[in-house]
Amino acid sequence: MFEGLFQPLHMLVVFAIALLIFGPKKLPELGKGLGESIRGFKSAMSAKDEIKVEVKDEPKPPVPKEITAQS
């Protein structure tokens, strides 16, 4: 389905269109912002994994006897 999507000619056309739309001065700033957002997303995902590990390692609180007697 996507066999020829990322061919070099296609990438050149996309880059040329981006250059025409944003201009040569704004394009590096957009690339920098995109890179920073990707790095932020990756660090947030790794932090989310660390939080899950910490929660799994905590012992469960004891159940009060009143609740177990009612069951």
CHARMM-style PDB file with segment names, atoms N, HN, CA, C and O in Angstrom:
ATOM      1  N   MET     1       0.817  -1.194   0.000  1.00  0.00      PROA
ATOM      2  CA  MET     1       0.000   0.000   0.000  1.00  0.00      PROA
ATOM      3  C   MET     1       0.864   1.263   0.000  1.00  0.00      PROA
ATOM      4  O   MET     1       0.615   2.190  -0.770  1.00  0.00      PROA
ATOM      5  N   PHE     2       1.897   1.295   0.881  1.00  0.00      PROA
ATOM      6  HN  PHE     2       2.099   0.541   1.507  1.00  0.00      PROA
ATOM      7  CA  PHE     2       2.762   2.460   0.986  1.00  0.00      PROA
ATOM      8  C   PHE     2       4.156   2.173   0.426  1.00  0.00      PROA
ATOM      9  O   PHE     2       5.142   2.705   0.937  1.00  0.00      PROA
ATOM     10  N   GLU     3       4.253   1.360  -0.591  1.00  0.00      PROA
ATOM     11  HN  GLU     3       3.453   0.928  -1.006  1.00  0.00      PROA
ATOM     12  CA  GLU     3       5.549   0.933  -1.112  1.00  0.00      PROA
ATOM     13  C   GLU     3       6.414   2.098  -1.576  1.00  0.00      PROA
ATOM     14  O   GLU     3       7.591   2.163  -1.221  1.00  0.00      PROA
ATOM     15  N   GLY     4       5.867   3.008  -2.349  1.00  0.00      PROA
ATOM     16  HN  GLY     4       4.911   2.955  -2.637  1.00  0.00      PROA
ATOM     17  CA  GLY     4       6.665   4.074  -2.921  1.00  0.00      PROA
ATOM     18  C   GLY     4       6.498   5.402  -2.226  1.00  0.00      PROA
ATOM     19  O   GLY     4       6.720   6.447  -2.838  1.00  0.00      PROA
ATOM     20  N   LEU     5       6.108   5.392  -0.950  1.00  0.00      PROA
ATOM     21  HN  LEU     5       5.927   4.544  -0.453  1.00  0.00      PROA
ATOM     22  CA  LEU     5       5.788   6.624  -0.250  1.00  0.00      PROA
ATOM     23  C   LEU     5       7.023   7.478   0.037  1.00  0.00      PROA
ATOM     24  O   LEU     5       6.966   8.698  -0.114  1.00  0.00      PROA
ATOM     25  N   PHE     6       8.128   6.872   0.443  1.00  0.00      PROA
ATOM     26  HN  PHE     6       8.174   5.880   0.565  1.00  0.00      PROA
ATOM     27  CA  PHE     6       9.302   7.630   0.849  1.00  0.00      PROA
ATOM     28  C   PHE     6      10.443   7.510  -0.150  1.00  0.00      PROA
ATOM     29  O   PHE     6      11.589   7.298   0.245  1.00  0.00      PROA
ATOM     30  N   GLN     7      10.154   7.638  -1.398  1.00  0.00      PROA
ATOM     31  HN  GLN     7       9.222   7.809  -1.719  1.00  0.00      PROA
ATOM     32  CA  GLN     7      11.195   7.633  -2.410  1.00  0.00      PROA
ATOM     33  C   GLN     7      11.908   8.977  -2.382  1.00  0.00      PROA
ATOM     34  O   GLN     7      11.316   9.978  -1.981  1.00  0.00      PROA
ATOM     35  N   PRO     8      13.179   9.015  -2.805  1.00  0.00      PROA
ATOM     36  CA  PRO     8      13.946  10.272  -2.743  1.00  0.00      PROA
ATOM     37  C   PRO     8      13.292  11.431  -3.500  1.00  0.00      PROA
ATOM     38  O   PRO     8      13.342  12.570  -3.038  1.00  0.00      PROA
ATOM     39  N   LEU     9      12.693  11.160  -4.636  1.00  0.00      PROA
ATOM     40  HN  LEU     9      12.653  10.235  -5.012  1.00  0.00      PROA
ATOM     41  CA  LEU     9      12.050  12.231  -5.396  1.00  0.00      PROA
ATOM     42  C   LEU     9      10.853  12.798  -4.631  1.00  0.00      PROA
ATOM     43  O   LEU     9      10.626  14.008  -4.638  1.00  0.00      PROA
ATOM     44  N   HSD    10      10.102  11.941  -3.984  1.00  0.00      PROA
ATOM     45  HN  HSD    10      10.286  10.958  -3.978  1.00  0.00      PROA
ATOM     46  CA  HSD    10       8.956  12.403  -3.196  1.00  0.00      PROA
ATOM     47  C   HSD    10       9.413  13.275  -2.031  1.00  0.00      PROA
ATOM     48  O   HSD    10       8.801  14.301  -1.734  1.00  0.00      PROA
ATOM     49  N   MET    11      10.489  12.857  -1.379  1.00  0.00      PROA
ATOM     50  HN  MET    11      10.985  12.023  -1.620  1.00  0.00      PROA
ATOM     51  CA  MET    11      11.006  13.641  -0.255  1.00  0.00      PROA
ATOM     52  C   MET    11      11.508  15.007  -0.729  1.00  0.00      PROA
ATOM     53  O   MET    11      11.328  16.004  -0.029  1.00  0.00      PROA
ATOM     54  N   LEU    12      12.124  15.064  -1.891  1.00  0.00      PROA
ATOM     55  HN  LEU    12      12.270  14.254  -2.459  1.00  0.00      PROA
ATOM     56  CA  LEU    12      12.571  16.342  -2.447  1.00  0.00      PROA
ATOM     57  C   LEU    12      11.404  17.274  -2.732  1.00  0.00      PROA
ATOM     58  O   LEU    12      11.486  18.475  -2.477  1.00  0.00      PROA
ATOM     59  N   VAL    13      10.323  16.724  -3.259  1.00  0.00      PROA
ATOM     60  HN  VAL    13      10.257  15.748  -3.466  1.00  0.00      PROA
ATOM     61  CA  VAL    13       9.140  17.532  -3.555  1.00  0.00      PROA
ATOM     62  C   VAL    13       8.537  18.071  -2.263  1.00  0.00      PROA
ATOM     63  O   VAL    13       8.167  19.243  -2.196  1.00  0.00      PROA
ATOM     64  N   VAL    14       8.435  17.235  -1.246  1.00  0.00      PROA
ATOM     65  HN  VAL    14       8.736  16.283  -1.300  1.00  0.00      PROA
ATOM     66  CA  VAL    14       7.891  17.677   0.039  1.00  0.00      PROA
ATOM     67  C   VAL    14       8.768  18.769   0.645  1.00  0.00      PROA
ATOM     68  O   VAL    14       8.254  19.758   1.167  1.00  0.00      PROA
ATOM     69  N   PHE    15      10.095  18.594   0.579  1.00  0.00      PROA
ATOM     70  HN  PHE    15      10.513  17.790   0.155  1.00  0.00      PROA
ATOM     71  CA  PHE    15      11.005  19.603   1.110  1.00  0.00      PROA
ATOM     72  C   PHE    15      10.887  20.919   0.340  1.00  0.00      PROA
ATOM     73  O   PHE    15      10.922  21.995   0.938  1.00  0.00      PROA
ATOM     74  N   ALA    16      10.747  20.835  -0.975  1.00  0.00      PROA
ATOM     75  HN  ALA    16      10.718  19.961  -1.461  1.00  0.00      PROA
ATOM     76  CA  ALA    16      10.622  22.046  -1.790  1.00  0.00      PROA
ATOM     77  C   ALA    16       9.327  22.791  -1.460  1.00  0.00      PROA
ATOM     78  O   ALA    16       9.325  24.019  -1.379  1.00  0.00      PROA
ATOM     79  N   ILE    17       8.249  22.073  -1.273  1.00  0.00      PROA
ATOM     80  HN  ILE    17       8.251  21.075  -1.339  1.00  0.00      PROA
ATOM     81  CA  ILE    17       6.974  22.700  -0.919  1.00  0.00      PROA
ATOM     82  C   ILE    17       7.079  23.354   0.463  1.00  0.00      PROA
ATOM     83  O   ILE    17       6.594  24.469   0.656  1.00  0.00      PROA
ATOM     84  N   ALA    18       7.707  22.670   1.422  1.00  0.00      PROA
ATOM     85  HN  ALA    18       8.101  21.764   1.265  1.00  0.00      PROA
ATOM     86  CA  ALA    18       7.882  23.244   2.759  1.00  0.00      PROA
ATOM     87  C   ALA    18       8.745  24.495   2.697  1.00  0.00      PROA
ATOM     88  O   ALA    18       8.487  25.468   3.406  1.00  0.00      PROA
ATOM     89  N   LEU    19       9.767  24.471   1.852  1.00  0.00      PROA
ATOM     90  HN  LEU    19       9.977  23.681   1.277  1.00  0.00      PROA
ATOM     91  CA  LEU    19      10.639  25.634   1.705  1.00  0.00      PROA
ATOM     92  C   LEU    19       9.875  26.816   1.113  1.00  0.00      PROA
ATOM     93  O   LEU    19      10.086  27.958   1.523  1.00  0.00      PROA
ATOM     94  N   LEU    20       8.996  26.551   0.160  1.00  0.00      PROA
ATOM     95  HN  LEU    20       8.825  25.624  -0.173  1.00  0.00      PROA
ATOM     96  CA  LEU    20       8.194  27.624  -0.438  1.00  0.00      PROA
ATOM     97  C   LEU    20       7.179  28.198   0.553  1.00  0.00      PROA
ATOM     98  O   LEU    20       6.938  29.405   0.579  1.00  0.00      PROA
ATOM     99  N   ILE    21       6.595  27.330   1.357  1.00  0.00      PROA
ATOM    100  HN  ILE    21       6.790  26.349   1.337  1.00  0.00      PROA
ATOM    101  CA  ILE    21       5.549  27.780   2.288  1.00  0.00      PROA
ATOM    102  C   ILE    21       6.152  28.548   3.461  1.00  0.00      PROA
ATOM    103  O   ILE    21       5.683  29.637   3.791  1.00  0.00      PROA
ATOM    104  N   PHE    22       7.186  27.993   4.093  1.00  0.00      PROA
ATOM    105  HN  PHE    22       7.567  27.108   3.824  1.00  0.00      PROA
ATOM    106  CA  PHE    22       7.711  28.579   5.325  1.00  0.00      PROA
ATOM    107  C   PHE    22       8.893  29.512   5.098  1.00  0.00      PROA
ATOM    108  O   PHE    22       9.139  30.393   5.923  1.00  0.00      PROA
ATOM    109  N   GLY    23       9.616  29.348   4.024  1.00  0.00      PROA
ATOM    110  HN  GLY    23       9.416  28.633   3.354  1.00  0.00      PROA
ATOM    111  CA  GLY    23      10.772  30.195   3.756  1.00  0.00      PROA
ATOM    112  C   GLY    23      12.041  29.647   4.377  1.00  0.00      PROA
ATOM    113  O   GLY    23      11.988  28.828   5.294  1.00  0.00      PROA
ATOM    114  N   PRO    24      13.193  30.103   3.873  1.00  0.00      PROA
ATOM    115  CA  PRO    24      14.461  29.549   4.349  1.00  0.00      PROA
ATOM    116  C   PRO    24      14.824  29.964   5.777  1.00  0.00      PROA
ATOM    117  O   PRO    24      15.619  29.277   6.418  1.00  0.00      PROA
ATOM    118  N   LYS    25      14.280  31.040   6.286  1.00  0.00      PROA
ATOM    119  HN  LYS    25      13.634  31.598   5.765  1.00  0.00      PROA
ATOM    120  CA  LYS    25      14.615  31.476   7.646  1.00  0.00      PROA
ATOM    121  C   LYS    25      13.796  30.728   8.695  1.00  0.00      PROA
ATOM    122  O   LYS    25      14.291  30.459   9.789  1.00  0.00      PROA
ATOM    123  N   LYS    26      12.568  30.396   8.376  1.00  0.00      PROA
ATOM    124  HN  LYS    26      12.166  30.614   7.487  1.00  0.00      PROA
ATOM    125  CA  LYS    26      11.673  29.778   9.350  1.00  0.00      PROA
ATOM    126  C   LYS    26      11.839  28.258   9.406  1.00  0.00      PROA
ATOM    127  O   LYS    26      11.527  27.648  10.428  1.00  0.00      PROA
ATOM    128  N   LEU    27      12.319  27.640   8.335  1.00  0.00      PROA
ATOM    129  HN  LEU    27      12.573  28.136   7.505  1.00  0.00      PROA
ATOM    130  CA  LEU    27      12.419  26.189   8.261  1.00  0.00      PROA
ATOM    131  C   LEU    27      13.332  25.587   9.335  1.00  0.00      PROA
ATOM    132  O   LEU    27      12.941  24.587   9.937  1.00  0.00      PROA
ATOM    133  N   PRO    28      14.528  26.133   9.615  1.00  0.00      PROA
ATOM    134  CA  PRO    28      15.349  25.565  10.702  1.00  0.00      PROA
ATOM    135  C   PRO    28      14.685  25.675  12.069  1.00  0.00      PROA
ATOM    136  O   PRO    28      14.839  24.783  12.904  1.00  0.00      PROA
ATOM    137  N   GLU    29      13.958  26.745  12.304  1.00  0.00      PROA
ATOM    138  HN  GLU    29      13.833  27.469  11.626  1.00  0.00      PROA
ATOM    139  CA  GLU    29      13.258  26.893  13.576  1.00  0.00      PROA
ATOM    140  C   GLU    29      12.174  25.834  13.724  1.00  0.00      PROA
ATOM    141  O   GLU    29      11.982  25.286  14.809  1.00  0.00      PROA
ATOM    142  N   LEU    30      11.470  25.548  12.643  1.00  0.00      PROA
ATOM    143  HN  LEU    30      11.626  25.994  11.762  1.00  0.00      PROA
ATOM    144  CA  LEU    30      10.438  24.515  12.691  1.00  0.00      PROA
ATOM    145  C   LEU    30      11.052  23.139  12.935  1.00  0.00      PROA
ATOM    146  O   LEU    30      10.497  22.337  13.686  1.00  0.00      PROA
ATOM    147  N   GLY    31      12.183  22.863  12.310  1.00  0.00      PROA
ATOM    148  HN  GLY    31      12.633  23.514  11.700  1.00  0.00      PROA
ATOM    149  CA  GLY    31      12.872  21.591  12.530  1.00  0.00      PROA
ATOM    150  C   GLY    31      13.341  21.446  13.963  1.00  0.00      PROA
ATOM    151  O   GLY    31      13.239  20.367  14.547  1.00  0.00      PROA
ATOM    152  N   LYS    32      13.854  22.524  14.534  1.00  0.00      PROA
ATOM    153  HN  LYS    32      13.937  23.400  14.059  1.00  0.00      PROA
ATOM    154  CA  LYS    32      14.307  22.503  15.922  1.00  0.00      PROA
ATOM    155  C   LYS    32      13.126  22.250  16.864  1.00  0.00      PROA
ATOM    156  O   LYS    32      13.227  21.456  17.800  1.00  0.00      PROA
ATOM    157  N   GLY    33      12.021  22.926  16.610  1.00  0.00      PROA
ATOM    158  HN  GLY    33      11.939  23.572  15.851  1.00  0.00      PROA
ATOM    159  CA  GLY    33      10.831  22.733  17.444  1.00  0.00      PROA
ATOM    160  C   GLY    33      10.287  21.320  17.342  1.00  0.00      PROA
ATOM    161  O   GLY    33       9.849  20.743  18.337  1.00  0.00      PROA
ATOM    162  N   LEU    34      10.315  20.764  16.145  1.00  0.00      PROA
ATOM    163  HN  LEU    34      10.671  21.232  15.337  1.00  0.00      PROA
ATOM    164  CA  LEU    34       9.848  19.390  15.960  1.00  0.00      PROA
ATOM    165  C   LEU    34      10.751  18.414  16.700  1.00  0.00      PROA
ATOM    166  O   LEU    34      10.264  17.476  17.331  1.00  0.00      PROA
ATOM    167  N   GLY    35      12.062  18.624  16.628  1.00  0.00      PROA
ATOM    168  HN  GLY    35      12.458  19.386  16.115  1.00  0.00      PROA
ATOM    169  CA  GLY    35      12.997  17.750  17.338  1.00  0.00      PROA
ATOM    170  C   GLY    35      12.816  17.820  18.842  1.00  0.00      PROA
ATOM    171  O   GLY    35      12.853  16.796  19.523  1.00  0.00      PROA
ATOM    172  N   GLU    36      12.620  19.026  19.364  1.00  0.00      PROA
ATOM    173  HN  GLU    36      12.590  19.858  18.811  1.00  0.00      PROA
ATOM    174  CA  GLU    36      12.408  19.178  20.802  1.00  0.00      PROA
ATOM    175  C   GLU    36      11.110  18.514  21.251  1.00  0.00      PROA
ATOM    176  O   GLU    36      11.059  17.920  22.328  1.00  0.00      PROA
ATOM    177  N   SER    37      10.074  18.609  20.445  1.00  0.00      PROA
ATOM    178  HN  SER    37      10.116  19.092  19.570  1.00  0.00      PROA
ATOM    179  CA  SER    37       8.805  17.984  20.823  1.00  0.00      PROA
ATOM    180  C   SER    37       8.912  16.465  20.798  1.00  0.00      PROA
ATOM    181  O   SER    37       8.314  15.791  21.636  1.00  0.00      PROA
ATOM    182  N   ILE    38       9.662  15.922  19.851  1.00  0.00      PROA
ATOM    183  HN  ILE    38      10.148  16.471  19.170  1.00  0.00      PROA
ATOM    184  CA  ILE    38       9.852  14.462  19.808  1.00  0.00      PROA
ATOM    185  C   ILE    38      10.653  13.995  21.016  1.00  0.00      PROA
ATOM    186  O   ILE    38      10.323  12.974  21.619  1.00  0.00      PROA
ATOM    187  N   ARG    39      11.709  14.735  21.377  1.00  0.00      PROA
ATOM    188  HN  ARG    39      11.977  15.564  20.886  1.00  0.00      PROA
ATOM    189  CA  ARG    39      12.495  14.383  22.563  1.00  0.00      PROA
ATOM    190  C   ARG    39      11.641  14.464  23.831  1.00  0.00      PROA
ATOM    191  O   ARG    39      11.743  13.604  24.706  1.00  0.00      PROA
ATOM    192  N   GLY    40      10.809  15.488  23.927  1.00  0.00      PROA
ATOM    193  HN  GLY    40      10.726  16.186  23.216  1.00  0.00      PROA
ATOM    194  CA  GLY    40       9.928  15.621  25.086  1.00  0.00      PROA
ATOM    195  C   GLY    40       8.934  14.484  25.176  1.00  0.00      PROA
ATOM    196  O   GLY    40       8.651  13.986  26.266  1.00  0.00      PROA
ATOM    197  N   PHE    41       8.402  14.070  24.037  1.00  0.00      PROA
ATOM    198  HN  PHE    41       8.631  14.475  23.152  1.00  0.00      PROA
ATOM    199  CA  PHE    41       7.449  12.959  24.011  1.00  0.00      PROA
ATOM    200  C   PHE    41       8.129  11.665  24.459  1.00  0.00      PROA
ATOM    201  O   PHE    41       7.558  10.897  25.234  1.00  0.00      PROA
ATOM    202  N   LYS    42       9.350  11.424  23.971  1.00  0.00      PROA
ATOM    203  HN  LYS    42       9.814  12.047  23.342  1.00  0.00      PROA
ATOM    204  CA  LYS    42      10.071  10.207  24.350  1.00  0.00      PROA
ATOM    205  C   LYS    42      10.378  10.199  25.844  1.00  0.00      PROA
ATOM    206  O   LYS    42      10.238   9.165  26.496  1.00  0.00      PROA
ATOM    207  N   SER    43      10.794  11.336  26.390  1.00  0.00      PROA
ATOM    208  HN  SER    43      10.908  12.176  25.860  1.00  0.00      PROA
ATOM    209  CA  SER    43      11.103  11.378  27.818  1.00  0.00      PROA
ATOM    210  C   SER    43       9.837  11.208  28.655  1.00  0.00      PROA
ATOM    211  O   SER    43       9.881  10.597  29.722  1.00  0.00      PROA
ATOM    212  N   ALA    44       8.725  11.735  28.188  1.00  0.00      PROA
ATOM    213  HN  ALA    44       8.690  12.231  27.321  1.00  0.00      PROA
ATOM    214  CA  ALA    44       7.459  11.555  28.917  1.00  0.00      PROA
ATOM    215  C   ALA    44       7.026  10.094  28.887  1.00  0.00      PROA
ATOM    216  O   ALA    44       6.507   9.581  29.878  1.00  0.00      PROA
ATOM    217  N   MET    45       7.233   9.429  27.773  1.00  0.00      PROA
ATOM    218  HN  MET    45       7.655   9.846  26.968  1.00  0.00      PROA
ATOM    219  CA  MET    45       6.870   8.013  27.689  1.00  0.00      PROA
ATOM    220  C   MET    45       7.754   7.165  28.591  1.00  0.00      PROA
ATOM    221  O   MET    45       7.263   6.227  29.219  1.00  0.00      PROA
ATOM    222  N   SER    46       9.045   7.470  28.672  1.00  0.00      PROA
ATOM    223  HN  SER    46       9.444   8.232  28.162  1.00  0.00      PROA
ATOM    224  CA  SER    46       9.932   6.703  29.555  1.00  0.00      PROA
ATOM    225  C   SER    46       9.592   6.992  31.014  1.00  0.00      PROA
ATOM    226  O   SER    46       9.684   6.093  31.850  1.00  0.00      PROA
ATOM    227  N   ALA    47       9.206   8.210  31.336  1.00  0.00      PROA
ATOM    228  HN  ALA    47       9.131   8.940  30.657  1.00  0.00      PROA
ATOM    229  CA  ALA    47       8.801   8.539  32.700  1.00  0.00      PROA
ATOM    230  C   ALA    47       7.517   7.804  33.062  1.00  0.00      PROA
ATOM    231  O   ALA    47       7.340   7.389  34.207  1.00  0.00      PROA
ATOM    232  N   LYS    48       6.634   7.646  32.107  1.00  0.00      PROA
ATOM    233  HN  LYS    48       6.778   7.983  31.177  1.00  0.00      PROA
ATOM    234  CA  LYS    48       5.379   6.918  32.343  1.00  0.00      PROA
ATOM    235  C   LYS    48       5.683   5.463  32.660  1.00  0.00      PROA
ATOM    236  O   LYS    48       5.050   4.888  33.545  1.00  0.00      PROA
ATOM    237  N   ASP    49       6.639   4.851  31.958  1.00  0.00      PROA
ATOM    238  HN  ASP    49       7.153   5.318  31.239  1.00  0.00      PROA
ATOM    239  CA  ASP    49       7.021   3.472  32.229  1.00  0.00      PROA
ATOM    240  C   ASP    49       7.624   3.333  33.623  1.00  0.00      PROA
ATOM    241  O   ASP    49       7.371   2.343  34.309  1.00  0.00      PROA
ATOM    242  N   GLU    50       8.425   4.324  34.050  1.00  0.00      PROA
ATOM    243  HN  GLU    50       8.631   5.128  33.492  1.00  0.00      PROA
ATOM    244  CA  GLU    50       9.017   4.280  35.376  1.00  0.00      PROA
ATOM    245  C   GLU    50       7.952   4.384  36.453  1.00  0.00      PROA
ATOM    246  O   GLU    50       8.067   3.735  37.493  1.00  0.00      PROA
ATOM    247  N   ILE    51       6.931   5.176  36.232  1.00  0.00      PROA
ATOM    248  HN  ILE    51       6.838   5.703  35.388  1.00  0.00      PROA
ATOM    249  CA  ILE    51       5.850   5.317  37.210  1.00  0.00      PROA
ATOM    250  C   ILE    51       5.108   4.000  37.355  1.00  0.00      PROA
ATOM    251  O   ILE    51       4.762   3.613  38.472  1.00  0.00      PROA
ATOM    252  N   LYS    52       4.855   3.304  36.259  1.00  0.00      PROA
ATOM    253  HN  LYS    52       5.136   3.619  35.352  1.00  0.00      PROA
ATOM    254  CA  LYS    52       4.182   2.011  36.330  1.00  0.00      PROA
ATOM    255  C   LYS    52       4.992   1.017  37.135  1.00  0.00      PROA
ATOM    256  O   LYS    52       4.424   0.260  37.923  1.00  0.00      PROA
ATOM    257  N   VAL    53       6.299   0.998  36.959  1.00  0.00      PROA
ATOM    258  HN  VAL    53       6.761   1.613  36.319  1.00  0.00      PROA
ATOM    259  CA  VAL    53       7.155   0.079  37.691  1.00  0.00      PROA
ATOM    260  C   VAL    53       7.107   0.397  39.175  1.00  0.00      PROA
ATOM    261  O   VAL    53       7.036  -0.519  39.994  1.00  0.00      PROA
ATOM    262  N   GLU    54       7.145   1.663  39.540  1.00  0.00      PROA
ATOM    263  HN  GLU    54       7.203   2.408  38.875  1.00  0.00      PROA
ATOM    264  CA  GLU    54       7.110   2.049  40.943  1.00  0.00      PROA
ATOM    265  C   GLU    54       5.791   1.654  41.588  1.00  0.00      PROA
ATOM    266  O   GLU    54       5.783   1.219  42.739  1.00  0.00      PROA
ATOM    267  N   VAL    55       4.690   1.792  40.888  1.00  0.00      PROA
ATOM    268  HN  VAL    55       4.697   2.145  39.953  1.00  0.00      PROA
ATOM    269  CA  VAL    55       3.386   1.451  41.442  1.00  0.00      PROA
ATOM    270  C   VAL    55       3.267  -0.052  41.632  1.00  0.00      PROA
ATOM    271  O   VAL    55       2.686  -0.504  42.619  1.00  0.00      PROA
ATOM    272  N   LYS    56       3.803  -0.827  40.711  1.00  0.00      PROA
ATOM    273  HN  LYS    56       4.275  -0.460  39.909  1.00  0.00      PROA
ATOM    274  CA  LYS    56       3.719  -2.284  40.815  1.00  0.00      PROA
ATOM    275  C   LYS    56       4.544  -2.804  41.987  1.00  0.00      PROA
ATOM    276  O   LYS    56       4.188  -3.829  42.571  1.00  0.00      PROA
ATOM    277  N   ASP    57       5.625  -2.136  42.347  1.00  0.00      PROA
ATOM    278  HN  ASP    57       5.914  -1.304  41.873  1.00  0.00      PROA
ATOM    279  CA  ASP    57       6.507  -2.613  43.405  1.00  0.00      PROA
ATOM    280  C   ASP    57       5.968  -2.333  44.806  1.00  0.00      PROA
ATOM    281  O   ASP    57       6.427  -2.949  45.767  1.00  0.00      PROA
ATOM    282  N   GLU    58       5.014  -1.426  44.945  1.00  0.00      PROA
ATOM    283  HN  GLU    58       4.642  -0.925  44.164  1.00  0.00      PROA
ATOM    284  CA  GLU    58       4.491  -1.091  46.259  1.00  0.00      PROA
ATOM    285  C   GLU    58       3.595  -2.218  46.780  1.00  0.00      PROA
ATOM    286  O   GLU    58       2.814  -2.785  46.016  1.00  0.00      PROA
ATOM    287  N   PRO    59       3.699  -2.550  48.075  1.00  0.00      PROA
ATOM    288  CA  PRO    59       2.810  -3.590  48.627  1.00  0.00      PROA
ATOM    289  C   PRO    59       1.383  -3.069  48.751  1.00  0.00      PROA
ATOM    290  O   PRO    59       1.152  -1.873  48.930  1.00  0.00      PROA
ATOM    291  N   LYS    60       0.451  -3.976  48.652  1.00  0.00      PROA
ATOM    292  HN  LYS    60       0.638  -4.948  48.507  1.00  0.00      PROA
ATOM    293  CA  LYS    60      -0.951  -3.594  48.784  1.00  0.00      PROA
ATOM    294  C   LYS    60      -1.262  -3.307  50.247  1.00  0.00      PROA
ATOM    295  O   LYS    60      -0.745  -3.987  51.133  1.00  0.00      PROA
ATOM    296  N   PRO    61      -2.110  -2.297  50.513  1.00  0.00      PROA
ATOM    297  CA  PRO    61      -2.453  -1.994  51.906  1.00  0.00      PROA
ATOM    298  C   PRO    61      -3.330  -3.109  52.482  1.00  0.00      PROA
ATOM    299  O   PRO    61      -4.094  -3.735  51.747  1.00  0.00      PROA
ATOM    300  N   PRO    62      -3.225  -3.357  53.779  1.00  0.00      PROA
ATOM    301  CA  PRO    62      -4.040  -4.421  54.382  1.00  0.00      PROA
ATOM    302  C   PRO    62      -5.522  -4.046  54.364  1.00  0.00      PROA
ATOM    303  O   PRO    62      -5.883  -2.878  54.503  1.00  0.00      PROA
ATOM    304  N   VAL    63      -6.359  -5.043  54.194  1.00  0.00      PROA
ATOM    305  HN  VAL    63      -6.066  -5.993  54.081  1.00  0.00      PROA
ATOM    306  CA  VAL    63      -7.802  -4.842  54.159  1.00  0.00      PROA
ATOM    307  C   VAL    63      -8.315  -4.853  55.591  1.00  0.00      PROA
ATOM    308  O   VAL    63      -8.011  -5.791  56.328  1.00  0.00      PROA
ATOM    309  N   PRO    64      -9.085  -3.846  56.021  1.00  0.00      PROA
ATOM    310  CA  PRO    64      -9.608  -3.840  57.387  1.00  0.00      PROA
ATOM    311  C   PRO    64     -10.502  -5.062  57.643  1.00  0.00      PROA
ATOM    312  O   PRO    64     -11.179  -5.549  56.738  1.00  0.00      PROA
ATOM    313  N   LYS    65     -10.491  -5.536  58.866  1.00  0.00      PROA
ATOM    314  HN  LYS    65      -9.941  -5.140  59.601  1.00  0.00      PROA
ATOM    315  CA  LYS    65     -11.266  -6.732  59.216  1.00  0.00      PROA
ATOM    316  C   LYS    65     -12.765  -6.498  59.094  1.00  0.00      PROA
ATOM    317  O   LYS    65     -13.519  -7.441  58.856  1.00  0.00      PROA
ATOM    318  N   GLU    66     -13.209  -5.245  59.254  1.00  0.00      PROA
ATOM    319  HN  GLU    66     -12.596  -4.479  59.447  1.00  0.00      PROA
ATOM    320  CA  GLU    66     -14.635  -4.946  59.150  1.00  0.00      PROA
ATOM    321  C   GLU    66     -15.157  -5.261  57.762  1.00  0.00      PROA
ATOM    322  O   GLU    66     -16.260  -5.788  57.616  1.00  0.00      PROA
ATOM    323  N   ILE    67     -14.381  -4.944  56.750  1.00  0.00      PROA
ATOM    324  HN  ILE    67     -13.485  -4.515  56.869  1.00  0.00      PROA
ATOM    325  CA  ILE    67     -14.808  -5.188  55.375  1.00  0.00      PROA
ATOM    326  C   ILE    67     -14.811  -6.691  55.080  1.00  0.00      PROA
ATOM    327  O   ILE    67     -15.719  -7.176  54.404  1.00  0.00      PROA
ATOM    328  N   THR    68     -13.826  -7.431  55.566  1.00  0.00      PROA
ATOM    329  HN  THR    68     -13.088  -7.038  56.114  1.00  0.00      PROA
ATOM    330  CA  THR    68     -13.776  -8.857  55.286  1.00  0.00      PROA
ATOM    331  C   THR    68     -14.877  -9.601  56.041  1.00  0.00      PROA
ATOM    332  O   THR    68     -15.349 -10.629  55.557  1.00  0.00      PROA
ATOM    333  N   ALA    69     -15.298  -9.121  57.199  1.00  0.00      PROA
ATOM    334  HN  ALA    69     -14.914  -8.285  57.592  1.00  0.00      PROA
ATOM    335  CA  ALA    69     -16.348  -9.776  57.964  1.00  0.00      PROA
ATOM    336  C   ALA    69     -17.702  -9.606  57.279  1.00  0.00      PROA
ATOM    337  O   ALA    69     -18.554 -10.484  57.412  1.00  0.00      PROA
ATOM    338  N   GLN    70     -17.934  -8.521  56.555  1.00  0.00      PROA
ATOM    339  HN  GLN    70     -17.242  -7.807  56.447  1.00  0.00      PROA
ATOM    340  CA  GLN    70     -19.205  -8.275  55.884  1.00  0.00      PROA
ATOM    341  C   GLN    70     -19.356  -9.131  54.641  1.00  0.00      PROA
ATOM    342  O   GLN    70     -20.483  -9.421  54.240  1.00  0.00      PROA
ATOM    343  N   SER    71     -18.267  -9.545  54.019  1.00  0.00      PROA
ATOM    344  HN  SER    71     -17.351  -9.310  54.344  1.00  0.00      PROA
ATOM    345  CA  SER    71     -18.326 -10.278  52.751  1.00  0.00      PROA
ATOM    346  C   SER    71     -18.861 -11.657  52.902  1.00  0.00      PROA
ATOM    347  OT1 SER    71     -18.967 -12.389  51.918  1.00  0.00      PROA
TER     348      SER     71
END
